[in-house]
Amino acid sequence: MKRIDKFLLGAICTTLFAAIVQIASLGDRAYADTGHEGASRIERGSYIQTRRIILSSSTGTSLFGASIKRPDGVCRIVVEGNAVYIGTVSASLADTQTHSNISAGFAFFSSETFILDGSMTGELFATAGIGQSNVEVRCLDGLVR
């Protein structure tokens, strides 16, 4: 009888220990986007569209338009050795002046990719580097209907 009592006590202790380990390990799981607390989801859009934009160093050309519902966008310069400056100015300037997007804009070069990475309601313009013309930029947009 004592053997059975020790066996049952050991089985109960083992079961309790396994249950405690199982409960403790629940906090380490990575949950999918199913509504659990702490789950994160990034909306990238419901369909993809590609664009081709030609830039010059004297005009700000719309890179991301304000009228398009775009939760995500990626742009890359096609030809090596070119630079693109992103800013908020669309006006054309005379050849003797440096465009505002070049002097105060965000630069990215042909070895880099510009990622919008989030919803935006405004408009961004792009201008090619000083003395550059016909700079081709290709964009991939995640769009919603």
N, CA, C and O atoms as a GROMACS GRO file, in nm:
protein
  580
    1MET      N    1   0.081  -0.119   0.000
    1MET     CA    2   0.000   0.000   0.000
    1MET      C    3   0.087   0.126   0.000
    1MET      O    4   0.055   0.226  -0.065
    2LYS      N    5   0.199   0.119   0.076
    2LYS     CA    6   0.287   0.236   0.081
    2LYS      C    7   0.348   0.263  -0.056
    2LYS      O    8   0.370   0.379  -0.093
    3ARG      N    9   0.374   0.155  -0.132
    3ARG     CA   10   0.430   0.173  -0.265
    3ARG      C   11   0.332   0.245  -0.357
    3ARG      O   12   0.372   0.333  -0.433
    4ILE      N   13   0.207   0.210  -0.351
    4ILE     CA   14   0.105   0.273  -0.434
    4ILE      C   15   0.089   0.418  -0.394
    4ILE      O   16   0.073   0.503  -0.482
    5ASP      N   17   0.093   0.451  -0.264
    5ASP     CA   18   0.083   0.590  -0.217
    5ASP      C   19   0.201   0.673  -0.269
    5ASP      O   20   0.182   0.786  -0.315
    6LYS      N   21   0.322   0.618  -0.263
    6LYS     CA   22   0.439   0.690  -0.312
    6LYS      C   23   0.431   0.709  -0.464
    6LYS      O   24   0.465   0.815  -0.517
    7PHE      N   25   0.383   0.603  -0.534
    7PHE     CA   26   0.367   0.613  -0.678
    7PHE      C   27   0.266   0.720  -0.715
    7PHE      O   28   0.291   0.800  -0.806
    8LEU      N   29   0.150   0.724  -0.647
    8LEU     CA   30   0.048   0.825  -0.674
    8LEU      C   31   0.098   0.965  -0.641
    8LEU      O   32   0.072   1.059  -0.715
    9LEU      N   33   0.168   0.978  -0.531
    9LEU     CA   34   0.224   1.108  -0.492
    9LEU      C   35   0.324   1.156  -0.597
    9LEU      O   36   0.325   1.273  -0.634
   10GLY      N   37   0.408   1.066  -0.646
   10GLY     CA   38   0.505   1.100  -0.751
   10GLY      C   39   0.436   1.139  -0.880
   10GLY      O   40   0.477   1.234  -0.947
   11ALA      N   41   0.329   1.066  -0.918
   11ALA     CA   42   0.255   1.096  -1.040
   11ALA      C   43   0.186   1.232  -1.030
   11ALA      O   44   0.185   1.308  -1.126
   12ILE      N   45   0.129   1.261  -0.913
   12ILE     CA   46   0.062   1.390  -0.893
   12ILE      C   47   0.164   1.503  -0.900
   12ILE      O   48   0.138   1.606  -0.962
   13CYS      N   49   0.279   1.486  -0.836
   13CYS     CA   50   0.383   1.591  -0.839
   13CYS      C   51   0.434   1.613  -0.981
   13CYS      O   52   0.456   1.727  -1.023
   14THR      N   53   0.454   1.504  -1.056
   14THR     CA   54   0.501   1.517  -1.194
   14THR      C   55   0.398   1.589  -1.280
   14THR      O   56   0.434   1.674  -1.362
   15THR      N   57   0.272   1.556  -1.262
   15THR     CA   58   0.165   1.621  -1.338
   15THR      C   59   0.157   1.769  -1.305
   15THR      O   60   0.142   1.852  -1.395
   16LEU      N   61   0.166   1.803  -1.177
   16LEU     CA   62   0.164   1.944  -1.136
   16LEU      C   63   0.283   2.019  -1.194
   16LEU      O   64   0.269   2.132  -1.242
   17PHE      N   65   0.400   1.958  -1.190
   17PHE     CA   66   0.520   2.022  -1.244
   17PHE      C   67   0.504   2.046  -1.395
   17PHE      O   68   0.537   2.154  -1.444
   18ALA      N   69   0.453   1.948  -1.468
   18ALA     CA   70   0.432   1.963  -1.613
   18ALA      C   71   0.330   2.072  -1.643
   18ALA      O   72   0.346   2.148  -1.738
   19ALA      N   73   0.224   2.080  -1.562
   19ALA     CA   74   0.123   2.184  -1.581
   19ALA      C   75   0.182   2.322  -1.556
   19ALA      O   76   0.152   2.416  -1.631
   20ILE      N   77   0.263   2.336  -1.454
   20ILE     CA   78   0.326   2.466  -1.424
   20ILE      C   79   0.420   2.508  -1.536
   20ILE      O   80   0.422   2.625  -1.575
   21VAL      N   81   0.499   2.413  -1.588
   21VAL     CA   82   0.589   2.444  -1.700
   21VAL      C   83   0.509   2.485  -1.823
   21VAL      O   84   0.548   2.579  -1.892
   22GLN      N   85   0.400   2.417  -1.851
   22GLN     CA   86   0.316   2.449  -1.967
   22GLN      C   87   0.256   2.589  -1.955
   22GLN      O   88   0.256   2.665  -2.051
   23ILE      N   89   0.206   2.622  -1.838
   23ILE     CA   90   0.148   2.755  -1.816
   23ILE      C   91   0.254   2.863  -1.826
   23ILE      O   92   0.229   2.969  -1.884
   24ALA      N   93   0.373   2.839  -1.771
   24ALA     CA   94   0.481   2.937  -1.776
   24ALA      C   95   0.529   2.960  -1.919
   24ALA      O   96   0.573   3.071  -1.952
   25SER      N   97   0.523   2.859  -2.003
   25SER     CA   98   0.573   2.874  -2.140
   25SER      C   99   0.473   2.945  -2.231
   25SER      O  100   0.510   2.981  -2.343
   26LEU      N  101   0.350   2.967  -2.190
   26LEU     CA  102   0.252   3.035  -2.274
   26LEU      C  103   0.293   3.178  -2.306
   26LEU      O  104   0.259   3.228  -2.413
   27GLY      N  105   0.364   3.244  -2.217
   27GLY     CA  106   0.407   3.383  -2.240
   27GLY      C  107   0.514   3.395  -2.345
   27GLY      O  108   0.536   3.505  -2.395
   28ASP      N  109   0.583   3.287  -2.382
   28ASP     CA  110   0.691   3.291  -2.479
   28ASP      C  111   0.646   3.268  -2.622
   28ASP      O  112   0.727   3.275  -2.714
   29ARG      N  113   0.521   3.240  -2.643
   29ARG     CA  114   0.472   3.210  -2.777
   29ARG      C  115   0.452   3.337  -2.858
   29ARG      O  116   0.418   3.442  -2.804
   30ALA      N  117   0.474   3.326  -2.987
   30ALA     CA  118   0.447   3.436  -3.080
   30ALA      C  119   0.314   3.407  -3.148
   30ALA      O  120   0.302   3.310  -3.223
   31TYR      N  121   0.217   3.489  -3.121
   31TYR     CA  122   0.084   3.466  -3.176
   31TYR      C  123   0.070   3.530  -3.314
   31TYR      O  124   0.130   3.634  -3.342
   32ALA      N  125  -0.008   3.469  -3.396
   32ALA     CA  126  -0.040   3.526  -3.527
   32ALA      C  127  -0.143   3.637  -3.508
   32ALA      O  128  -0.190   3.660  -3.396
   33ASP      N  129  -0.178   3.703  -3.615
   33ASP     CA  130  -0.274   3.813  -3.608
   33ASP      C  131  -0.415   3.755  -3.592
   33ASP      O  132  -0.494   3.753  -3.687
   34THR      N  133  -0.445   3.709  -3.474
   34THR     CA  134  -0.576   3.650  -3.448
   34THR      C  135  -0.651   3.723  -3.338
   34THR      O  136  -0.752   3.673  -3.289
   35GLY      N  137  -0.603   3.839  -3.299
   35GLY     CA  138  -0.672   3.917  -3.199
   35GLY      C  139  -0.613   3.906  -3.060
   35GLY      O  140  -0.667   3.966  -2.967
   36HIS      N  141  -0.505   3.833  -3.042
   36HIS     CA  142  -0.442   3.825  -2.911
   36HIS      C  143  -0.382   3.960  -2.875
   36HIS      O  144  -0.343   4.037  -2.962
   37GLU      N  145  -0.374   3.987  -2.748
   37GLU     CA  146  -0.310   4.112  -2.705
   37GLU      C  147  -0.164   4.110  -2.748
   37GLU      O  148  -0.098   4.007  -2.740
   38GLY      N  149  -0.116   4.224  -2.792
   38GLY     CA  150   0.023   4.236  -2.833
   38GLY      C  151   0.048   4.196  -2.978
   38GLY      O  152   0.159   4.213  -3.027
   39ALA      N  153  -0.052   4.143  -3.046
   39ALA     CA  154  -0.033   4.108  -3.187
   39ALA      C  155  -0.023   4.236  -3.269
   39ALA      O  156  -0.093   4.333  -3.242
   40SER      N  157   0.064   4.234  -3.368
   40SER     CA  158   0.078   4.352  -3.453
   40SER      C  159   0.052   4.312  -3.598
   40SER      O  160   0.083   4.201  -3.641
   41ARG      N  161  -0.005   4.406  -3.672
   41ARG     CA  162  -0.038   4.383  -3.812
   41ARG      C  163  -0.009   4.511  -3.888
   41ARG      O  164  -0.053   4.619  -3.847
   42ILE      N  165   0.063   4.500  -3.996
   42ILE     CA  166   0.093   4.615  -4.079
   42ILE      C  167   0.020   4.599  -4.211
   42ILE      O  168   0.040   4.500  -4.281
   43GLU      N  169  -0.063   4.696  -4.243
   43GLU     CA  170  -0.139   4.692  -4.368
   43GLU      C  171  -0.050   4.738  -4.482
   43GLU      O  172   0.005   4.848  -4.476
   44ARG      N  173  -0.034   4.656  -4.584
   44ARG     CA  174   0.050   4.689  -4.699
   44ARG      C  175  -0.033   4.716  -4.824
   44ARG      O  176   0.022   4.749  -4.929
   45GLY      N  177  -0.165   4.701  -4.814
   45GLY     CA  178  -0.252   4.725  -4.928
   45GLY      C  179  -0.319   4.598  -4.976
   45GLY      O  180  -0.285   4.488  -4.932
   46SER      N  181  -0.415   4.615  -5.067
   46SER     CA  182  -0.488   4.500  -5.118
   46SER      C  183  -0.444   4.461  -5.259
   46SER      O  184  -0.479   4.353  -5.306
   47TYR      N  185  -0.367   4.547  -5.326
   47TYR     CA  186  -0.312   4.512  -5.457
   47TYR      C  187  -0.187   4.595  -5.484
   47TYR      O  188  -0.163   4.696  -5.418
   48ILE      N  189  -0.109   4.553  -5.583
   48ILE     CA  190   0.020   4.616  -5.616
   48ILE      C  191   0.009   4.687  -5.751
   48ILE      O  192  -0.058   4.641  -5.843
   49GLN      N  193   0.078   4.802  -5.759
   49GLN     CA  194   0.088   4.874  -5.886
   49GLN      C  195   0.231   4.922  -5.901
   49GLN      O  196   0.293   4.963  -5.802
   50THR      N  197   0.285   4.919  -6.022
   50THR     CA  198   0.420   4.970  -6.048
   50THR      C  199   0.411   5.100  -6.128
   50THR      O  200   0.316   5.121  -6.203
   51ARG      N  201   0.511   5.184  -6.110
   51ARG     CA  202   0.516   5.313  -6.181
   51ARG      C  203   0.658   5.340  -6.228
   51ARG      O  204   0.754   5.286  -6.174
   52ARG      N  205   0.669   5.424  -6.331
   52ARG     CA  206   0.798   5.470  -6.383
   52ARG      C  207   0.792   5.622  -6.385
   52ARG      O  208   0.698   5.679  -6.441
   53ILE      N  209   0.892   5.687  -6.326
   53ILE     CA  210   0.894   5.833  -6.316
   53ILE      C  211   1.028   5.881  -6.375
   53ILE      O  212   1.132   5.822  -6.346
   54ILE      N  213   1.024   5.986  -6.455
   54ILE     CA  214   1.145   6.046  -6.510
   54ILE      C  215   1.166   6.181  -6.442
   54ILE      O  216   1.076   6.265  -6.440
   55LEU      N  217   1.286   6.202  -6.386
   55LEU     CA  218   1.315   6.322  -6.308
   55LEU      C  219   1.423   6.407  -6.373
   55LEU      O  220   1.506   6.358  -6.450
   56SER      N  221   1.421   6.538  -6.340
   56SER     CA  222   1.527   6.630  -6.380
   56SER      C  223   1.572   6.706  -6.257
   56SER      O  224   1.512   6.695  -6.150
   57SER      N  225   1.680   6.784  -6.272
   57SER     CA  226   1.733   6.859  -6.158
   57SER      C  227   1.668   6.997  -6.141
   57SER      O  228   1.704   7.070  -6.049
   58SER      N  229   1.574   7.033  -6.229
   58SER     CA  230   1.514   7.166  -6.220
   58SER      C  231   1.367   7.165  -6.180
   58SER      O  232   1.309   7.272  -6.160
   59THR      N  233   1.305   7.047  -6.168
   59THR     CA  234   1.162   7.040  -6.138
   59THR      C  235   1.136   6.934  -6.033
   59THR      O  236   1.198   6.828  -6.032
   60GLY      N  237   1.043   6.964  -5.944
   60GLY     CA  238   0.997   6.864  -5.848
   60GLY      C  239   0.883   6.784  -5.909
   60GLY      O  240   0.779   6.841  -5.942
   61THR      N  241   0.901   6.655  -5.924
   61THR     CA  242   0.801   6.568  -5.986
   61THR      C  243   0.736   6.484  -5.876
   61THR      O  244   0.805   6.437  -5.785
   62SER      N  245   0.606   6.466  -5.884
   62SER     CA  246   0.534   6.392  -5.780
   62SER      C  247   0.585   6.248  -5.771
   62SER      O  248   0.579   6.173  -5.868
   63LEU      N  249   0.634   6.212  -5.655
   63LEU     CA  250   0.681   6.076  -5.629
   63LEU      C  251   0.568   5.994  -5.565
   63LEU      O  252   0.543   5.881  -5.606
   64PHE      N  253   0.502   6.053  -5.467
   64PHE     CA  254   0.384   5.992  -5.403
   64PHE      C  255   0.276   6.099  -5.399
   64PHE      O  256   0.292   6.201  -5.332
   65GLY      N  257   0.166   6.076  -5.469
   65GLY     CA  258   0.059   6.174  -5.478
   65GLY      C  259  -0.034   6.167  -5.358
   65GLY      O  260  -0.055   6.061  -5.300
   66ALA      N  261  -0.091   6.283  -5.323
   66ALA     CA  262  -0.182   6.291  -5.208
   66ALA      C  263  -0.318   6.229  -5.239
   66ALA      O  264  -0.390   6.192  -5.146
   67SER      N  265  -0.354   6.217  -5.365
   67SER     CA  266  -0.488   6.169  -5.400
   67SER      C  267  -0.499   6.016  -5.403
   67SER      O  268  -0.608   5.963  -5.423
   68ILE      N  269  -0.387   5.945  -5.385
   68ILE     CA  270  -0.388   5.799  -5.394
   68ILE      C  271  -0.382   5.739  -5.254
   68ILE      O  272  -0.297   5.778  -5.173
   69LYS      N  273  -0.471   5.646  -5.226
   69LYS     CA  274  -0.470   5.576  -5.097
   69LYS      C  275  -0.359   5.472  -5.100
   69LYS      O  276  -0.374   5.366  -5.160
   70ARG      N  277  -0.247   5.504  -5.035
   70ARG     CA  278  -0.128   5.421  -5.044
   70ARG      C  279  -0.074   5.393  -4.904
   70ARG      O  280  -0.016   5.482  -4.842
   71PRO      N  281  -0.090   5.271  -4.854
   71PRO     CA  282  -0.032   5.240  -4.725
   71PRO      C  283   0.116   5.202  -4.732
   71PRO      O  284   0.182   5.194  -4.628
   72ASP      N  285   0.168   5.178  -4.852
   72ASP     CA  286   0.306   5.135  -4.863
   72ASP      C  287   0.361   5.170  -5.000
   72ASP      O  288   0.286   5.169  -5.098
   73GLY      N  289   0.489   5.200  -5.008
   73GLY     CA  290   0.551   5.230  -5.136
   73GLY      C  291   0.701   5.215  -5.128
   73GLY      O  292   0.763   5.245  -5.026
   74VAL      N  293   0.761   5.168  -5.238
   74VAL     CA  294   0.906   5.149  -5.247
   74VAL      C  295   0.951   5.205  -5.381
   74VAL      O  296   0.890   5.175  -5.484
   75CYS      N  297   1.058   5.287  -5.381
   75CYS     CA  298   1.112   5.342  -5.505
   75CYS      C  299   1.261   5.318  -5.513
   75CYS      O  300   1.331   5.317  -5.411
   76ARG      N  301   1.310   5.298  -5.636
   76ARG     CA  302   1.452   5.274  -5.658
   76ARG      C  303   1.495   5.341  -5.788
   76ARG      O  304   1.420   5.342  -5.886
   77ILE      N  305   1.616   5.398  -5.788
   77ILE     CA  306   1.673   5.460  -5.908
   77ILE      C  307   1.722   5.349  -6.000
   77ILE      O  308   1.784   5.253  -5.954
   78VAL      N  309   1.693   5.361  -6.129
   78VAL     CA  310   1.726   5.254  -6.223
   78VAL      C  311   1.874   5.256  -6.262
   78VAL      O  312   1.936   5.150  -6.265
   79VAL      N  313   1.931   5.372  -6.293
   79VAL     CA  314   2.067   5.382  -6.344
   79VAL      C  315   2.164   5.416  -6.231
   79VAL      O  316   2.137   5.504  -6.149
   80GLU      N  317   2.277   5.346  -6.227
   80GLU     CA  318   2.380   5.371  -6.126
   80GLU      C  319   2.439   5.511  -6.140
   80GLU      O  320   2.445   5.566  -6.250
   81GLY      N  321   2.481   5.569  -6.030
   81GLY     CA  322   2.550   5.697  -6.030
   81GLY      C  323   2.460   5.818  -6.018
   81GLY      O  324   2.510   5.931  -6.018
   82ASN      N  325   2.331   5.800  -6.008
   82ASN     CA  326   2.239   5.913  -5.995
   82ASN      C  327   2.195   5.932  -5.850
   82ASN      O  328   2.203   5.841  -5.768
   83ALA      N  329   2.149   6.053  -5.823
   83ALA     CA  330   2.096   6.085  -5.690
   83ALA      C  331   1.958   6.146  -5.707
   83ALA      O  332   1.929   6.212  -5.807
   84VAL      N  333   1.872   6.122  -5.609
   84VAL     CA  334   1.737   6.179  -5.609
   84VAL      C  335   1.715   6.242  -5.473
   84VAL      O  336   1.752   6.186  -5.370
   85TYR      N  337   1.654   6.361  -5.475
   85TYR     CA  338   1.626   6.434  -5.351
   85TYR      C  339   1.475   6.446  -5.335
   85TYR      O  340   1.405   6.490  -5.426
   86ILE      N  341   1.426   6.406  -5.220
   86ILE     CA  342   1.284   6.409  -5.193
   86ILE      C  343   1.251   6.529  -5.107
   86ILE      O  344   1.318   6.554  -5.007
   87GLY      N  345   1.149   6.604  -5.147
   87GLY     CA  346   1.109   6.723  -5.074
   87GLY      C  347   0.962   6.753  -5.095
   87GLY      O  348   0.884   6.667  -5.136
   88THR      N  349   0.927   6.877  -5.066
   88THR     CA  350   0.787   6.918  -5.073
   88THR      C  351   0.761   7.025  -5.179
   88THR      O  352   0.651   7.080  -5.185
   89VAL      N  353   0.861   7.054  -5.263
   89VAL     CA  354   0.848   7.161  -5.362
   89VAL      C  355   0.833   7.101  -5.502
   89VAL      O  356   0.909   7.013  -5.542
   90SER      N  357   0.732   7.152  -5.576
   90SER     CA  358   0.710   7.102  -5.713
   90SER      C  359   0.749   7.204  -5.819
   90SER      O  360   0.752   7.171  -5.937
   91ALA      N  361   0.777   7.326  -5.780
   91ALA     CA  362   0.802   7.434  -5.876
   91ALA      C  363   0.926   7.407  -5.960
   91ALA      O  364   1.022   7.344  -5.914
   92SER      N  365   0.923   7.456  -6.084
   92SER     CA  366   1.040   7.449  -6.172
   92SER      C  367   1.126   7.571  -6.148
   92SER      O  368   1.074   7.681  -6.126
   93LEU      N  369   1.257   7.554  -6.153
   93LEU     CA  370   1.350   7.664  -6.132
   93LEU      C  371   1.438   7.681  -6.254
   93LEU      O  372   1.454   7.590  -6.335
   94ALA      N  373   1.496   7.800  -6.266
   94ALA     CA  374   1.590   7.827  -6.375
   94ALA      C  375   1.716   7.744  -6.353
   94ALA      O  376   1.745   7.705  -6.240
   95ASP      N  377   1.789   7.717  -6.459
   95ASP     CA  378   1.909   7.634  -6.452
   95ASP      C  379   2.017   7.692  -6.361
   95ASP      O  380   2.105   7.619  -6.315
   96THR      N  381   2.012   7.822  -6.336
   96THR     CA  382   2.117   7.884  -6.254
   96THR      C  383   2.092   7.867  -6.105
   96THR      O  384   2.181   7.894  -6.024
   97GLN      N  385   1.973   7.822  -6.066
   97GLN     CA  386   1.940   7.806  -5.925
   97GLN      C  387   1.943   7.658  -5.888
   97GLN      O  388   1.922   7.570  -5.972
   98THR      N  389   1.969   7.632  -5.760
   98THR     CA  390   1.961   7.496  -5.708
   98THR      C  391   1.819   7.475  -5.654
   98THR      O  392   1.770   7.556  -5.575
   99HIS      N  393   1.756   7.369  -5.696
   99HIS     CA  394   1.619   7.341  -5.655
   99HIS      C  395   1.612   7.320  -5.504
   99HIS      O  396   1.704   7.264  -5.444
  100SER      N  397   1.502   7.365  -5.442
  100SER     CA  398   1.484   7.353  -5.296
  100SER      C  399   1.489   7.209  -5.248
  100SER      O  400   1.539   7.182  -5.139
  101ASN      N  401   1.440   7.116  -5.328
  101ASN     CA  402   1.444   6.975  -5.288
  101ASN      C  403   1.588   6.925  -5.279
  101ASN      O  404   1.619   6.838  -5.197
  102ILE      N  405   1.678   6.979  -5.363
  102ILE     CA  406   1.819   6.940  -5.359
  102ILE      C  407   1.887   7.000  -5.237
  102ILE      O  408   1.963   6.932  -5.168
  103SER      N  409   1.861   7.127  -5.211
  103SER     CA  410   1.931   7.194  -5.100
  103SER      C  411   1.879   7.155  -4.962
  103SER      O  412   1.953   7.160  -4.865
  104ALA      N  413   1.752   7.115  -4.952
  104ALA     CA  414   1.697   7.083  -4.820
  104ALA      C  415   1.624   6.950  -4.813
  104ALA      O  416   1.566   6.917  -4.710
  105GLY      N  417   1.627   6.872  -4.921
  105GLY     CA  418   1.551   6.748  -4.925
  105GLY      C  419   1.626   6.628  -4.871
  105GLY      O  420   1.742   6.636  -4.832
  106PHE      N  421   1.556   6.517  -4.869
  106PHE     CA  422   1.611   6.389  -4.824
  106PHE      C  423   1.672   6.319  -4.945
  106PHE      O  424   1.603   6.296  -5.045
  107ALA      N  425   1.800   6.285  -4.938
  107ALA     CA  426   1.869   6.225  -5.052
  107ALA      C  427   1.868   6.073  -5.045
  107ALA      O  428   1.882   6.014  -4.938
  108PHE      N  429   1.850   6.012  -5.162
  108PHE     CA  430   1.880   5.869  -5.174
  108PHE      C  431   1.948   5.847  -5.307
  108PHE      O  432   1.921   5.915  -5.405
  109PHE      N  433   2.036   5.750  -5.308
  109PHE     CA  434   2.125   5.729  -5.422
  109PHE      C  435   2.093   5.597  -5.491
  109PHE      O  436   2.013   5.518  -5.441
  110SER      N  437   2.156   5.573  -5.606
  110SER     CA  438   2.121   5.458  -5.689
  110SER      C  439   2.145   5.324  -5.619
  110SER      O  440   2.090   5.222  -5.661
  111SER      N  441   2.225   5.322  -5.516
  111SER     CA  442   2.248   5.197  -5.444
  111SER      C  443   2.147   5.177  -5.330
  111SER      O  444   2.154   5.078  -5.258
  112GLU      N  445   2.056   5.272  -5.313
  112GLU     CA  446   1.960   5.267  -5.203
  112GLU      C  447   1.817   5.256  -5.255
  112GLU      O  448   1.789   5.278  -5.373
  113THR      N  449   1.728   5.219  -5.163
  113THR     CA  450   1.585   5.212  -5.192
  113THR      C  451   1.513   5.304  -5.097
  113THR      O  452   1.540   5.304  -4.977
  114PHE      N  453   1.420   5.384  -5.149
  114PHE     CA  454   1.339   5.470  -5.064
  114PHE      C  455   1.211   5.395  -5.032
  114PHE      O  456   1.139   5.353  -5.122
  115ILE      N  457   1.183   5.377  -4.903
  115ILE     CA  458   1.066   5.303  -4.858
  115ILE      C  459   0.973   5.398  -4.783
  115ILE      O  460   1.013   5.460  -4.684
  116LEU      N  461   0.851   5.408  -4.830
  116LEU     CA  462   0.753   5.492  -4.762
  116LEU      C  463   0.714   5.429  -4.629
  116LEU      O  464   0.710   5.498  -4.527
  117ASP      N  465   0.685   5.300  -4.628
  117ASP     CA  466   0.663   5.220  -4.508
  117ASP      C  467   0.559   5.277  -4.414
  117ASP      O  468   0.585   5.292  -4.294
  118GLY      N  469   0.444   5.308  -4.465
  118GLY     CA  470   0.336   5.354  -4.380
  118GLY      C  471   0.241   5.445  -4.453
  118GLY      O  472   0.273   5.498  -4.559
  119SER      N  473   0.125   5.462  -4.398
  119SER     CA  474   0.023   5.543  -4.460
  119SER      C  475   0.063   5.690  -4.459
  119SER      O  476   0.121   5.738  -4.362
  120MET      N  477   0.032   5.761  -4.565
  120MET     CA  478   0.065   5.902  -4.574
  120MET      C  479  -0.046   5.974  -4.649
  120MET      O  480  -0.097   5.922  -4.749
  121THR      N  481  -0.085   6.090  -4.602
  121THR     CA  482  -0.191   6.166  -4.667
  121THR      C  483  -0.139   6.283  -4.748
  121THR      O  484  -0.215   6.344  -4.823
  122GLY      N  485  -0.012   6.317  -4.735
  122GLY     CA  486   0.044   6.429  -4.809
  122GLY      C  487   0.106   6.386  -4.939
  122GLY      O  488   0.092   6.272  -4.982
  123GLU      N  489   0.177   6.480  -5.003
  123GLU     CA  490   0.241   6.452  -5.131
  123GLU      C  491   0.391   6.474  -5.118
  123GLU      O  492   0.435   6.567  -5.051
  124LEU      N  493   0.469   6.387  -5.181
  124LEU     CA  494   0.614   6.402  -5.185
  124LEU      C  495   0.658   6.421  -5.328
  124LEU      O  496   0.606   6.358  -5.420
  125PHE      N  497   0.755   6.510  -5.347
  125PHE     CA  498   0.810   6.537  -5.479
  125PHE      C  499   0.955   6.493  -5.482
  125PHE      O  500   1.022   6.489  -5.379
  126ALA      N  501   1.004   6.460  -5.600
  126ALA     CA  502   1.143   6.418  -5.617
  126ALA      C  503   1.210   6.502  -5.724
  126ALA      O  504   1.146   6.541  -5.822
  127THR      N  505   1.337   6.529  -5.705
  127THR     CA  506   1.417   6.605  -5.799
  127THR      C  507   1.549   6.533  -5.817
  127THR      O  508   1.608   6.487  -5.719
  128ALA      N  509   1.597   6.522  -5.940
  128ALA     CA  510   1.726   6.458  -5.966
  128ALA      C  511   1.839   6.548  -5.917
  128ALA      O  512   1.818   6.667  -5.895
  129GLY      N  513   1.957   6.492  -5.899
  129GLY     CA  514   2.073   6.567  -5.853
  129GLY      C  515   2.114   6.676  -5.950
  129GLY      O  516   2.068   6.680  -6.064
  130ILE      N  517   2.201   6.765  -5.906
  130ILE     CA  518   2.244   6.879  -5.986
  130ILE      C  519   2.304   6.832  -6.118
  130ILE      O  520   2.392   6.746  -6.122
  131GLY      N  521   2.254   6.890  -6.228
  131GLY     CA  522   2.304   6.859  -6.362
  131GLY      C  523   2.256   6.726  -6.418
  131GLY      O  524   2.298   6.688  -6.527
  132GLN      N  525   2.170   6.656  -6.350
  132GLN     CA  526   2.121   6.528  -6.399
  132GLN      C  527   1.984   6.547  -6.465
  132GLN      O  528   1.902   6.625  -6.417
  133SER      N  529   1.961   6.476  -6.572
  133SER     CA  530   1.830   6.480  -6.637
  133SER      C  531   1.794   6.339  -6.682
  133SER      O  532   1.881   6.253  -6.696
  134ASN      N  533   1.667   6.318  -6.704
  134ASN     CA  534   1.617   6.187  -6.745
  134ASN      C  535   1.657   6.075  -6.648
  134ASN      O  536   1.694   5.965  -6.690
  135VAL      N  537   1.649   6.104  -6.519
  135VAL     CA  538   1.678   6.003  -6.418
  135VAL      C  539   1.551   5.921  -6.396
  135VAL      O  540   1.447   5.974  -6.358
  136GLU      N  541   1.562   5.791  -6.422
  136GLU     CA  542   1.445   5.705  -6.413
  136GLU      C  543   1.436   5.642  -6.274
  136GLU      O  544   1.532   5.586  -6.221
  137VAL      N  545   1.316   5.655  -6.216
  137VAL     CA  546   1.287   5.594  -6.086
  137VAL      C  547   1.169   5.500  -6.106
  137VAL      O  548   1.071   5.535  -6.172
  138ARG      N  549   1.179   5.382  -6.050
  138ARG     CA  550   1.068   5.286  -6.057
  138ARG      C  551   1.014   5.263  -5.917
  138ARG      O  552   1.090   5.248  -5.821
  139CYS      N  553   0.882   5.262  -5.907
  139CYS     CA  554   0.818   5.247  -5.777
  139CYS      C  555   0.721   5.130  -5.777
  139CYS      O  556   0.660   5.097  -5.879
  140LEU      N  557   0.708   5.068  -5.664
  140LEU     CA  558   0.614   4.960  -5.641
  140LEU      C  559   0.526   5.006  -5.524
  140LEU      O  560   0.575   5.029  -5.414
  141ASP      N  561   0.396   5.018  -5.550
  141ASP     CA  562   0.303   5.068  -5.449
  141ASP      C  563   0.208   4.960  -5.402
  141ASP      O  564   0.155   4.884  -5.483
  142GLY      N  565   0.186   4.954  -5.272
  142GLY     CA  566   0.080   4.874  -5.216
  142GLY      C  567  -0.041   4.966  -5.204
  142GLY      O  568  -0.036   5.063  -5.129
  143LEU      N  569  -0.149   4.937  -5.273
  143LEU     CA  570  -0.264   5.026  -5.278
  143LEU      C  571  -0.390   4.960  -5.222
  143LEU      O  572  -0.398   4.838  -5.213
  144VAL      N  573  -0.485   5.043  -5.183
  144VAL     CA  574  -0.615   4.995  -5.137
  144VAL      C  575  -0.723   5.054  -5.226
  144VAL      O  576  -0.706   5.162  -5.281
  145ARG      N  577  -0.832   4.984  -5.239
  145ARG     CA  578  -0.942   5.032  -5.323
  145ARG      C  579  -1.036   5.119  -5.243
  145ARG      O  580  -1.135   5.168  -5.296
   0.00000   0.00000   0.00000
